[in-house]
Amino acid sequence: ERSKTVCRPPLVVMAAPNGARLGHEDHVAIPLTARELADEAEALVDSGVSVLHLHVRDSVGRHTLDDSAYREAIHAITSRVSDRLILQVTTEAVGIYRPDEQMALVRALRPPAVSLALRELCPDEASEGVAAAFFRDVLAGGTWPQYILYTPEEVARFERMRRAGVFGEDHPFVLLVLGRKGAGIPGSPEGLQAMLGELGTAAVPWAACCFGSQEAAVMSAAASAGGHVRIGFENNCCLPGGALATNNAQLVRATLAGIDRQPADAGTVRRMFGLSGRLN
């Protein structure tokens, strides 16, 4: 009998090259300035990345949600790679920004894509009305949102809110975060399974990222389970074998070498998620 070929969907490869806290003292190749981010973007697009998770810094290297700093970085990157990457800005608070300030950034910038931590923007039931209005504004502005979830309990809450229509769409894209950098808790494939258990039968697109040395194992497990992956120095600076990666592109290539799915280019991702009319 002829063997059957399983059709596997393209893999969305997101890169998180810097994060909010790391600097050159942590790794010399952490990109901080607009020019460094543009250099990094050019290398990452050639390694299979289609979505760039973007943090920007102020003049002394601190995390910022200043929309002018984002505009400078976005211009530098798109001047280099055109529309070959989808640029996803972060609204991460880092203990500095209030929800209204995070929302104001998105409304002022109207970025191509944005990551939104549910626990920051909608911490409790009382905040759900304001958050729901904001989530609808994000969609109406043509921005592609991704919702960040950190625990199985948050996944369960997300599911309740999704069924209630809080996100303004039936199948919002989520990112499952494994491990905690600040607490020194590494992520694991077992932690991923616990979070996926709370998604239940929800047909929502999802990706995973992992702090710590098991990043490659979690990325492989996520891809095998039908999810997508986020790789980069924000979460881990070491190659699957344990050696320090030279740069983000090397880390991405080494991690993808253990995954049996074809990376999607940015054009394919736009078609997959109905984003074809929006370029960076």
Secondary structure, DSSP 8 states (H G I E B T S, - for coil): ----------B-EEE--STTT--TTT-TT---SHHHHHHHHHHHHTTT--EEEE-EE-TTS-EE--HHHHHHHHHHHHHHHTTSSEEEEE---TTT--HHHHHHHHHHH--SEEEEEHHHH--SGGGHHHHHHHHHHHHHTT-EEEEEE-SHHHHHHHHHHHHTTTTSSSS-EEEEEEEETTTTEE--HHHHHHHHHHHTT----EEEEE-STTHHHHHHHHHHTT-EEEESTTT--B-TTSSB-SSHHHHHHHHHTT--S-B--HHHHHHHTT-TT---
